[in-house]
């Protein structure tokens, strides 16, 4: 896939008091990394991917770059209507894209907490929007042009009608039709990766949890499942999906649930039922990796792959983000889960949350490199951190260990150091007999 890059730095984009998005050629766009502002290089910019969204950032004034320099400059008022306030603008990129910089802004003292999305820097040039990011996975499974709304509604209605008593299928119907979940849509379209949410409870209180937030905080992005599906309900979803669909993956652990390892007995029975019916496809678990003994139990049952979410390879930052509950877990437990899966010769991915200025901090790079060296994961999934960037840095109490490397340089350094390590965005189908024709 050939990337398109701009001939020069795009102009700053801002929103008027009424919410109209405008460009201002008096300043170039800037990108933010931690507390620093940068002029994006051409190779750090791509056209706004189809299926992306633009967000207004209330209580935040845009920061650009002065012409002919690399000095940041604050746009404190509307350049077309002097005295009128302005708002910063960010892009929420479509799946399979990873941010290089976050949106550049200065928050006012009364700025509200931002909702749980990723906020990528965006500018305007040659009649189009540009963002600071790159395509991190060529897999088209969640590309917007692969979803026909009419077909989705028809297929979903048909299946909901056929399985009125399967609570999981009914739940996935809501995920599909109400929240537009791409995984749920693909389940009803009979292809690729299907979700198997299974746990209404969690053993962490993640600062960026998208399904449960305390009152007075930013709202959760989606409703958490309220029941534990039975092995039979899980099988009605998973077995037909694995048996007949192209590149099939079924995954426990979704954004609409807590921690699936808390339901290990149910998952164990379900996995055994899946594999009694078919050897086809990949059974995957998305998890925080907190309970290694239960991971081993599922590996023995036939779990093919695991994806462990990780905000940091340093224990203090990991603990402050995940905020384990009273029974507790630590980064060492997470690493033990990786080790167990490798002992069983199973596939291990890290769902590594990317936030420019934190992820590419030199000390974080060194810690991640040490973790990779010791535990040898197979794949790093480059997922943007869906959280107010300033709030995240306060929550984890980040102290910079040096000037950020830059996300592209960080990625290049990892690829050079670990040539066998794969990078992407999605859980792979490991069954090579299931390739699409």
SEGULO-13560 format. One line per field, with one value per residue (C-alpha): residue in three letters; chain; residue number from 1; z, x, y. Coordinates in steps of 0.02 Angstrom, whole numbers, plus 50000, padded with zeros to 5 digits. Each point is the difference from the previous one (the first is absolute). Layout:
code: c(ALA / ...)
unit: c(A / ...)
pos: c(NUM / ...)
Z: c(Z / ...)
X: c(X / ...)
Y: c(Y / ...)
REM end
This chain:
code: c(UNK / UNK / UNK / UNK / UNK / UNK / UNK / UNK / UNK / UNK / UNK / UNK / UNK / UNK / UNK / UNK / UNK / UNK / UNK / UNK / UNK / UNK / UNK / UNK / UNK / UNK / UNK / UNK / UNK / UNK / UNK / UNK / UNK / UNK / UNK / UNK / UNK / UNK / UNK / UNK / UNK / UNK / UNK / UNK / UNK / UNK / UNK / UNK / UNK / UNK / UNK / UNK / UNK / UNK / UNK / UNK / UNK / UNK / UNK / UNK / UNK / UNK / UNK / UNK / UNK / UNK / UNK / UNK / UNK / UNK / UNK / UNK / UNK / UNK / UNK / UNK / UNK / UNK / UNK / UNK / UNK / UNK / UNK / UNK / UNK / UNK / UNK / UNK / UNK / UNK / UNK / UNK / UNK / UNK / UNK / UNK / UNK / UNK / UNK / UNK / UNK / UNK / UNK / UNK / UNK / UNK / UNK / UNK / UNK / UNK / UNK / UNK / UNK / UNK / UNK / UNK / UNK / UNK / UNK / UNK / UNK / UNK / UNK / UNK / UNK / UNK / UNK / UNK / UNK / UNK / UNK / UNK / UNK / UNK / UNK / UNK / UNK / UNK / UNK / UNK / UNK / UNK / UNK / UNK / UNK / UNK / UNK / UNK / UNK / UNK / UNK / UNK / UNK / UNK / UNK / UNK / UNK / UNK / UNK / UNK / UNK / UNK / UNK / UNK / UNK / UNK / UNK / UNK / UNK / UNK / UNK / UNK / UNK / UNK / UNK / UNK / UNK / UNK / UNK / UNK / UNK / UNK / UNK / UNK / UNK / UNK / UNK / UNK / UNK / UNK / UNK / UNK / UNK / UNK / UNK / UNK / UNK / UNK / UNK / UNK / UNK / UNK / UNK / UNK / UNK / UNK / UNK / UNK / UNK / UNK / UNK / UNK / UNK / UNK / UNK / UNK / UNK / UNK / UNK / UNK / UNK / UNK / UNK / UNK / UNK / UNK / UNK / UNK / UNK / UNK / UNK / UNK / UNK / UNK / UNK / UNK / UNK / UNK / UNK / UNK / UNK / UNK / UNK / UNK / UNK / UNK / UNK / UNK / UNK / UNK / UNK / UNK / UNK / UNK / UNK / UNK / UNK / UNK / UNK / UNK / UNK / UNK / UNK / UNK / UNK / UNK / UNK / UNK / UNK / UNK / UNK / UNK / UNK / UNK / UNK / UNK / UNK / UNK / UNK / UNK / UNK / UNK / UNK / UNK / UNK / UNK / UNK / UNK / UNK / UNK / UNK / UNK / UNK / UNK / UNK / UNK / UNK / UNK / UNK / UNK / UNK / UNK / UNK / UNK / UNK / UNK / UNK / UNK / UNK / UNK / UNK / UNK / UNK / UNK / UNK / UNK / UNK / UNK / UNK / UNK / UNK / UNK / UNK / UNK / UNK / UNK / UNK / UNK / UNK / UNK / UNK / UNK / UNK / UNK / UNK / UNK / UNK / UNK / UNK / UNK / UNK / UNK / UNK / UNK / UNK / UNK / UNK / UNK / UNK / UNK / UNK / UNK / UNK / UNK / UNK / UNK / UNK / UNK / UNK / UNK / UNK / UNK / UNK / UNK / UNK / UNK / UNK / UNK / UNK / UNK / UNK / UNK / UNK / UNK / UNK / UNK / UNK / UNK / UNK / UNK / UNK / UNK / UNK / UNK / UNK / UNK / UNK / UNK / UNK / UNK / UNK / UNK / UNK / UNK / UNK / UNK / UNK / UNK / UNK / UNK / UNK / UNK / UNK / UNK / UNK / UNK / UNK / UNK / UNK / UNK / UNK / UNK / UNK / UNK / UNK / UNK / UNK / UNK / UNK / UNK / UNK / UNK / UNK / UNK / UNK / UNK / UNK / UNK / UNK / UNK / UNK / UNK / UNK / UNK / UNK / UNK / UNK)
unit: c(A / A / A / A / A / A / A / A / A / A / A / A / A / A / A / A / A / A / A / A / A / A / A / A / A / A / A / A / A / A / A / A / A / A / A / A / A / A / A / A / A / A / A / A / A / A / A / A / A / A / A / A / A / A / A / A / A / A / A / A / A / A / A / A / A / A / A / A / A / A / A / A / A / A / A / A / A / A / A / A / A / A / A / A / A / A / A / A / A / A / A / A / A / A / A / A / A / A / A / A / A / A / A / A / A / A / A / A / A / A / A / A / A / A / A / A / A / A / A / A / A / A / A / A / A / A / A / A / A / A / A / A / A / A / A / A / A / A / A / A / A / A / A / A / A / A / A / A / A / A / A / A / A / A / A / A / A / A / A / A / A / A / A / A / A / A / A / A / A / A / A / A / A / A / A / A / A / A / A / A / A / A / A / A / A / A / A / A / A / A / A / A / A / A / A / A / A / A / A / A / A / A / A / A / A / A / A / A / A / A / A / A / A / A / A / A / A / A / A / A / A / A / A / A / A / A / A / A / A / A / A / A / A / A / A / A / A / A / A / A / A / A / A / A / A / A / A / A / A / A / A / A / A / A / A / A / A / A / A / A / A / A / A / A / A / A / A / A / A / A / A / A / A / A / A / A / A / A / A / A / A / A / A / A / A / A / A / A / A / A / A / A / A / A / A / A / A / A / A / A / A / A / A / A / A / A / A / A / A / A / A / A / A / A / A / A / A / A / A / A / A / A / A / A / A / A / A / A / A / A / A / A / A / A / A / A / A / A / A / A / A / A / A / A / A / A / A / A / A / A / A / A / A / A / A / A / A / A / A / A / A / A / A / A / A / A / A / A / A / A / A / A / A / A / A / A / A / A / A / A / A / A / A / A / A / A / A / A / A / A / A / A / A / A / A / A / A / A / A / A / A / A / A / A / A / A / A / A / A / A / A / A / A / A / A / A / A / A / A / A / A / A / A / A / A / A / A / A / A / A / A / A / A / A / A / A / A)
pos: c(1 / 2 / 3 / 4 / 5 / 6 / 7 / 8 / 9 / 10 / 11 / 12 / 13 / 14 / 15 / 16 / 17 / 18 / 19 / 20 / 21 / 22 / 23 / 24 / 25 / 26 / 27 / 28 / 29 / 30 / 31 / 32 / 33 / 34 / 35 / 36 / 37 / 38 / 39 / 40 / 41 / 42 / 43 / 44 / 45 / 46 / 47 / 48 / 49 / 50 / 51 / 52 / 53 / 54 / 55 / 56 / 57 / 58 / 59 / 60 / 61 / 62 / 63 / 64 / 65 / 66 / 67 / 68 / 69 / 70 / 71 / 72 / 73 / 74 / 75 / 76 / 77 / 78 / 79 / 80 / 81 / 82 / 83 / 84 / 85 / 86 / 87 / 88 / 89 / 90 / 91 / 92 / 93 / 94 / 95 / 96 / 97 / 98 / 99 / 100 / 101 / 102 / 103 / 104 / 105 / 106 / 107 / 108 / 109 / 110 / 111 / 112 / 113 / 114 / 115 / 116 / 117 / 118 / 119 / 120 / 121 / 122 / 123 / 124 / 125 / 126 / 127 / 128 / 129 / 130 / 131 / 132 / 133 / 134 / 135 / 136 / 137 / 138 / 139 / 140 / 141 / 142 / 143 / 144 / 145 / 146 / 147 / 148 / 149 / 150 / 151 / 152 / 153 / 154 / 155 / 156 / 157 / 158 / 159 / 160 / 161 / 162 / 163 / 164 / 165 / 166 / 167 / 168 / 169 / 170 / 171 / 172 / 173 / 174 / 175 / 176 / 177 / 178 / 179 / 180 / 181 / 182 / 183 / 184 / 185 / 186 / 187 / 188 / 189 / 190 / 191 / 192 / 193 / 194 / 195 / 196 / 197 / 198 / 199 / 200 / 201 / 202 / 203 / 204 / 205 / 206 / 207 / 208 / 209 / 210 / 211 / 212 / 213 / 214 / 215 / 216 / 217 / 218 / 219 / 220 / 221 / 222 / 223 / 224 / 225 / 226 / 227 / 228 / 229 / 230 / 231 / 232 / 233 / 234 / 235 / 236 / 237 / 238 / 239 / 240 / 241 / 242 / 243 / 244 / 245 / 246 / 247 / 248 / 249 / 250 / 251 / 252 / 253 / 254 / 255 / 256 / 257 / 258 / 259 / 260 / 261 / 262 / 263 / 264 / 265 / 266 / 267 / 268 / 269 / 270 / 271 / 272 / 273 / 274 / 275 / 276 / 277 / 278 / 279 / 280 / 281 / 282 / 283 / 284 / 285 / 286 / 287 / 288 / 289 / 290 / 291 / 292 / 293 / 294 / 295 / 296 / 297 / 298 / 299 / 300 / 301 / 302 / 303 / 304 / 305 / 306 / 307 / 308 / 309 / 310 / 311 / 312 / 313 / 314 / 315 / 316 / 317 / 318 / 319 / 320 / 321 / 322 / 323 / 324 / 325 / 326 / 327 / 328 / 329 / 330 / 331 / 332 / 333 / 334 / 335 / 336 / 337 / 338 / 339 / 340 / 341 / 342 / 343 / 344 / 345 / 346 / 347 / 348 / 349 / 350 / 351 / 352 / 353 / 354 / 355 / 356 / 357 / 358 / 359 / 360 / 361 / 362 / 363 / 364 / 365 / 366 / 367 / 368 / 369 / 370 / 371 / 372 / 373 / 374 / 375 / 376 / 377 / 378 / 379 / 380 / 381 / 382 / 383 / 384 / 385 / 386 / 387 / 388 / 389 / 390 / 391 / 392 / 393 / 394 / 395 / 396 / 397 / 398 / 399 / 400 / 401 / 402 / 403 / 404 / 405 / 406 / 407 / 408 / 409 / 410 / 411 / 412 / 413 / 414 / 415 / 416 / 417 / 418 / 419 / 420 / 421 / 422 / 423 / 424 / 425 / 426 / 427 / 428 / 429 / 430 / 431 / 432 / 433 / 434 / 435 / 436 / 437)
Z: c(50000 / 49942 / 50116 / 49942 / 50089 / 49982 / 49905 / 50149 / 50177 / 50000 / 50077 / 50177 / 50021 / 50134 / 50042 / 50023 / 50150 / 49903 / 49962 / 49816 / 49952 / 49909 / 49944 / 50034 / 49884 / 50119 / 50101 / 49949 / 50092 / 50150 / 50082 / 50185 / 50086 / 50189 / 50045 / 49840 / 49833 / 49832 / 49816 / 49921 / 49866 / 49832 / 50035 / 50162 / 49906 / 49902 / 49932 / 50127 / 49982 / 49940 / 50146 / 50118 / 50100 / 50051 / 50180 / 50078 / 50159 / 50119 / 50116 / 49896 / 49891 / 49844 / 49986 / 49832 / 49931 / 49950 / 49813 / 49958 / 50169 / 50112 / 50143 / 50072 / 50005 / 50090 / 49903 / 50141 / 49898 / 49832 / 49867 / 49892 / 50142 / 50124 / 50180 / 49969 / 50088 / 49906 / 50034 / 49953 / 49880 / 49999 / 49891 / 50061 / 49869 / 49925 / 50062 / 49940 / 50015 / 50137 / 50056 / 49988 / 50093 / 50101 / 49968 / 50050 / 50121 / 50163 / 50125 / 50091 / 50189 / 49983 / 49857 / 50022 / 49997 / 49823 / 49957 / 49975 / 49823 / 49922 / 49947 / 49849 / 49929 / 49841 / 49871 / 49830 / 49832 / 49816 / 50035 / 50126 / 50181 / 50051 / 50161 / 50090 / 49987 / 49897 / 49947 / 50123 / 49927 / 49818 / 50055 / 49937 / 50127 / 50078 / 49852 / 49982 / 49817 / 50051 / 50094 / 49906 / 50126 / 49913 / 49996 / 50182 / 50059 / 49900 / 50055 / 50181 / 50004 / 49923 / 50128 / 50148 / 49942 / 49986 / 50174 / 50114 / 50154 / 49977 / 50112 / 49923 / 49822 / 50058 / 50089 / 49843 / 49902 / 50110 / 49982 / 49812 / 49976 / 50145 / 50020 / 49825 / 50069 / 49850 / 50078 / 50031 / 49822 / 49932 / 50103 / 49922 / 49828 / 50028 / 49979 / 50087 / 50188 / 50108 / 50179 / 50150 / 50147 / 50157 / 50161 / 50085 / 50136 / 50004 / 50120 / 49945 / 49995 / 49848 / 49983 / 49816 / 50014 / 49856 / 50078 / 50181 / 50072 / 50172 / 50016 / 49962 / 49883 / 49811 / 49939 / 49949 / 49812 / 50007 / 50118 / 50089 / 49984 / 50152 / 50000 / 49977 / 49841 / 50016 / 49905 / 49889 / 49960 / 49961 / 49890 / 49898 / 49953 / 49983 / 49921 / 49840 / 49985 / 50011 / 49889 / 49845 / 49992 / 49920 / 50116 / 50155 / 50172 / 50154 / 50144 / 50183 / 50078 / 49920 / 50035 / 50063 / 50146 / 50149 / 50017 / 49917 / 50107 / 50145 / 49904 / 49967 / 50039 / 49873 / 49870 / 50027 / 49969 / 49847 / 49923 / 50024 / 49914 / 49856 / 49970 / 50016 / 49855 / 49888 / 49990 / 49881 / 50034 / 50151 / 50179 / 50078 / 50170 / 50025 / 50182 / 50126 / 50034 / 50187 / 50045 / 49927 / 50079 / 49907 / 49840 / 50016 / 50027 / 49838 / 49905 / 50051 / 49939 / 49827 / 50000 / 49846 / 50035 / 50130 / 49984 / 50158 / 50020 / 50061 / 50027 / 50062 / 50027 / 50166 / 50154 / 50080 / 49844 / 49969 / 50177 / 49995 / 49838 / 50035 / 50185 / 50052 / 50124 / 50174 / 49945 / 49894 / 49861 / 49936 / 49842 / 50055 / 49991 / 49825 / 49947 / 50075 / 49889 / 49847 / 50057 / 50024 / 49826 / 49924 / 50100 / 49917 / 49831 / 49978 / 49916 / 50110 / 49951 / 50099 / 49981 / 50027 / 50031 / 49899 / 50067 / 49922 / 50134 / 50116 / 49892 / 49914 / 50160 / 49996 / 50169 / 49944 / 49842 / 50104 / 50115 / 49854 / 49916 / 50158 / 50011 / 49818 / 50023 / 50148 / 49952 / 49808 / 49949 / 49819 / 49957 / 50061 / 49962 / 49984 / 50077 / 50037 / 50182 / 50010 / 50139 / 50034 / 49974 / 50138 / 50123 / 49961 / 50035 / 50166 / 50047 / 49973 / 50070 / 49849 / 50021 / 49829 / 49985 / 49857 / 49836 / 49913 / 49864 / 49881 / 49965 / 49827 / 50067 / 50150 / 49884 / 49885 / 50150 / 50061 / 49827 / 49987 / 50173 / 49982 / 49815 / 50032 / 50097 / 49903 / 50010 / 49958 / 50069 / 49997 / 50072 / 49861 / 49941 / 50031 / 49899 / 49829 / 49925 / 50019 / 49883 / 49887 / 49818)
X: c(50000 / 50082 / 49985 / 49962 / 50089 / 49974 / 50118 / 50007 / 49934 / 49810 / 49917 / 49932 / 49818 / 49887 / 49816 / 49902 / 49889 / 49854 / 50098 / 50040 / 50167 / 50115 / 50181 / 50121 / 50149 / 50083 / 50062 / 50056 / 49926 / 50095 / 50006 / 50018 / 50109 / 49988 / 50019 / 50095 / 49939 / 50076 / 49982 / 49953 / 50117 / 49926 / 50025 / 49900 / 49844 / 49868 / 49829 / 49861 / 49949 / 49825 / 49888 / 50090 / 49913 / 50043 / 49973 / 49989 / 50101 / 49904 / 50101 / 50157 / 50084 / 50092 / 50189 / 50086 / 50173 / 50061 / 50038 / 50183 / 50043 / 49966 / 49938 / 49828 / 49870 / 49832 / 49843 / 49902 / 49859 / 49913 / 50114 / 49848 / 49895 / 50120 / 49948 / 49897 / 50058 / 50065 / 50012 / 50133 / 49956 / 50061 / 49976 / 49941 / 50081 / 49917 / 50058 / 50169 / 50080 / 50120 / 50038 / 50170 / 49948 / 49848 / 49904 / 50094 / 49907 / 50010 / 49863 / 49907 / 49982 / 49817 / 50027 / 49890 / 50070 / 50000 / 49899 / 50087 / 50065 / 50171 / 50041 / 50115 / 50070 / 49912 / 50034 / 49938 / 50090 / 49951 / 49816 / 50015 / 50034 / 50167 / 50040 / 50159 / 49992 / 50032 / 49910 / 50059 / 49910 / 49949 / 49859 / 49836 / 49886 / 49941 / 50015 / 49844 / 49974 / 49981 / 49837 / 49835 / 49875 / 49848 / 50078 / 50055 / 49825 / 49922 / 50125 / 49991 / 49809 / 49995 / 50119 / 49919 / 49836 / 50073 / 50079 / 49879 / 50055 / 50188 / 50044 / 50173 / 49936 / 49870 / 50138 / 50108 / 49852 / 49996 / 50189 / 49978 / 49847 / 50017 / 50188 / 50058 / 50130 / 50103 / 50031 / 49814 / 49963 / 50124 / 49919 / 49831 / 50083 / 50080 / 50183 / 50165 / 50000 / 49845 / 49985 / 49960 / 49971 / 49981 / 50037 / 49896 / 50132 / 50182 / 50147 / 50066 / 49932 / 50094 / 50010 / 49953 / 49868 / 49878 / 49857 / 49996 / 50044 / 49961 / 49864 / 50063 / 50137 / 49989 / 49861 / 50040 / 50001 / 49884 / 49894 / 50080 / 49924 / 49892 / 50006 / 50119 / 49954 / 49987 / 50118 / 49851 / 49965 / 50184 / 50003 / 49851 / 50102 / 50173 / 49981 / 49908 / 50119 / 50153 / 49930 / 49952 / 50069 / 50157 / 50150 / 49895 / 50050 / 49890 / 50057 / 49954 / 50034 / 49913 / 49975 / 49824 / 50057 / 50116 / 50139 / 49960 / 50124 / 49878 / 49886 / 50136 / 49890 / 49869 / 50133 / 50086 / 49838 / 49963 / 50173 / 49986 / 49830 / 50068 / 50143 / 49891 / 49899 / 50138 / 50189 / 49981 / 50045 / 50075 / 49935 / 50070 / 49992 / 50016 / 50048 / 50096 / 50102 / 49973 / 49968 / 50136 / 49932 / 49837 / 50094 / 50083 / 49832 / 49935 / 50159 / 49976 / 49819 / 50056 / 50019 / 50103 / 50052 / 49999 / 50003 / 50056 / 49960 / 50147 / 50017 / 50179 / 50142 / 50041 / 49910 / 49961 / 49917 / 49911 / 49929 / 49941 / 49905 / 49923 / 49966 / 49978 / 49861 / 50018 / 50058 / 50131 / 50117 / 50163 / 50102 / 50095 / 49836 / 49971 / 50174 / 49971 / 49844 / 50107 / 50128 / 49867 / 49929 / 50175 / 50032 / 49845 / 50065 / 49854 / 49991 / 50026 / 49954 / 50019 / 49859 / 50121 / 49916 / 50089 / 50006 / 50133 / 50114 / 49973 / 50017 / 50155 / 50080 / 50178 / 49978 / 49836 / 50085 / 50138 / 49872 / 49897 / 50158 / 50049 / 49826 / 50005 / 50174 / 49945 / 49824 / 50007 / 49823 / 49958 / 49907 / 49982 / 49830 / 50022 / 49839 / 49972 / 49966 / 49816 / 50011 / 50024 / 50189 / 50031 / 49893 / 50092 / 50170 / 49933 / 49924 / 50161 / 50107 / 50113 / 50175 / 50086 / 50161 / 50063 / 49944 / 49870 / 50074 / 49856 / 49878 / 50070 / 50179 / 49941 / 49919 / 50152 / 50113 / 49891 / 49997 / 50189 / 50028 / 49870 / 49994 / 49886 / 49870 / 49841 / 49902 / 49819 / 49830 / 49887 / 49998 / 50062 / 49920 / 50137 / 49916 / 50080 / 49873 / 49867 / 50072 / 49878 / 50000)
Y: c(50000 / 50161 / 50150 / 50176 / 50142 / 50189 / 50116 / 50121 / 50016 / 50017 / 50152 / 50005 / 49946 / 50074 / 50014 / 50160 / 50036 / 49925 / 49841 / 50035 / 49922 / 50120 / 50008 / 50142 / 50019 / 50123 / 49851 / 49826 / 49852 / 49933 / 49830 / 49967 / 49872 / 50006 / 50183 / 50047 / 50066 / 49956 / 50040 / 49832 / 49935 / 49951 / 49814 / 50018 / 50059 / 49905 / 50049 / 49983 / 49816 / 49962 / 49960 / 50120 / 50136 / 50178 / 50055 / 50173 / 50016 / 50115 / 50111 / 49976 / 50130 / 49938 / 50011 / 50018 / 50035 / 50172 / 50020 / 49980 / 49925 / 49852 / 50108 / 49959 / 50138 / 50007 / 50046 / 50082 / 50078 / 49983 / 50077 / 50040 / 50073 / 50080 / 49982 / 49843 / 49839 / 49847 / 49814 / 49875 / 49858 / 49820 / 49847 / 49830 / 49890 / 49847 / 49829 / 49933 / 50173 / 50055 / 50178 / 50083 / 50158 / 50049 / 50160 / 50158 / 50113 / 50096 / 49961 / 50136 / 49978 / 49949 / 49877 / 49845 / 49825 / 49931 / 49843 / 49833 / 50019 / 50027 / 50179 / 50011 / 50163 / 50058 / 50138 / 50061 / 50009 / 49983 / 49979 / 49857 / 49963 / 49923 / 49907 / 49952 / 49812 / 49845 / 49842 / 49869 / 49848 / 49967 / 49883 / 50077 / 49913 / 50164 / 50119 / 50105 / 49953 / 49818 / 50033 / 50014 / 50074 / 49924 / 49826 / 50015 / 50045 / 49858 / 49866 / 50057 / 50000 / 49826 / 49926 / 50086 / 49926 / 49825 / 50003 / 50095 / 49902 / 50019 / 50147 / 50019 / 50014 / 50126 / 50099 / 49999 / 50063 / 50154 / 50020 / 49993 / 50110 / 50124 / 50020 / 49954 / 49878 / 49941 / 49828 / 49974 / 50057 / 49874 / 49863 / 50034 / 50011 / 49828 / 50045 / 50031 / 50031 / 49974 / 50064 / 49890 / 50119 / 49896 / 50094 / 50135 / 50020 / 50056 / 49992 / 50170 / 50177 / 50061 / 50188 / 49981 / 49863 / 50024 / 49899 / 50061 / 50170 / 50075 / 50130 / 50175 / 49938 / 49994 / 49884 / 49822 / 49972 / 49850 / 49897 / 49852 / 49827 / 49959 / 49809 / 49853 / 49906 / 49813 / 49886 / 49956 / 50183 / 50028 / 49845 / 50058 / 50153 / 49925 / 49829 / 50053 / 50148 / 49889 / 49864 / 50097 / 50177 / 50072 / 50029 / 49966 / 50062 / 49997 / 50109 / 50004 / 50169 / 50149 / 50184 / 49962 / 49891 / 49986 / 49872 / 49832 / 49903 / 50023 / 49879 / 49871 / 49849 / 50054 / 50043 / 49832 / 49905 / 50107 / 49975 / 49813 / 50003 / 50104 / 49881 / 49846 / 50069 / 50070 / 50021 / 50146 / 50182 / 50087 / 50013 / 50158 / 50083 / 50189 / 50027 / 50102 / 49842 / 50014 / 49817 / 49888 / 49839 / 50027 / 50038 / 49830 / 49918 / 50075 / 49956 / 49818 / 50010 / 50055 / 50189 / 50046 / 50179 / 50136 / 50189 / 50087 / 50185 / 50102 / 50186 / 49991 / 49878 / 50084 / 49936 / 50169 / 50070 / 49835 / 49998 / 50181 / 49972 / 49829 / 50035 / 49817 / 49967 / 49926 / 49827 / 50087 / 49955 / 50068 / 50016 / 49844 / 49902 / 50067 / 49946 / 49828 / 49983 / 50037 / 49872 / 49865 / 50024 / 49990 / 49840 / 49927 / 50061 / 50118 / 50170 / 50155 / 50177 / 50160 / 50125 / 50143 / 50167 / 50135 / 50178 / 50114 / 50070 / 49852 / 49845 / 50069 / 50064 / 49929 / 49916 / 49920 / 49938 / 49920 / 49916 / 49934 / 49936 / 49906 / 49923 / 49945 / 49928 / 49894 / 49945 / 50001 / 50051 / 49963 / 50161 / 50179 / 50074 / 50188 / 50063 / 50184 / 50042 / 50052 / 50127 / 50185 / 50015 / 50127 / 49903 / 49838 / 50079 / 50066 / 49832 / 49903 / 50143 / 49996 / 50071 / 50015 / 49903 / 50108 / 50075 / 49889 / 49891 / 50031 / 49858 / 49959 / 49995 / 49899 / 49873 / 49992 / 49970 / 49856 / 49921 / 50012 / 49927 / 49861 / 49951 / 49849 / 50100 / 50042 / 50161 / 50029 / 50050 / 49845 / 49825 / 49885 / 49839 / 49872 / 49862 / 50016 / 49879 / 50135 / 50131 / 50089 / 49950)
REM end
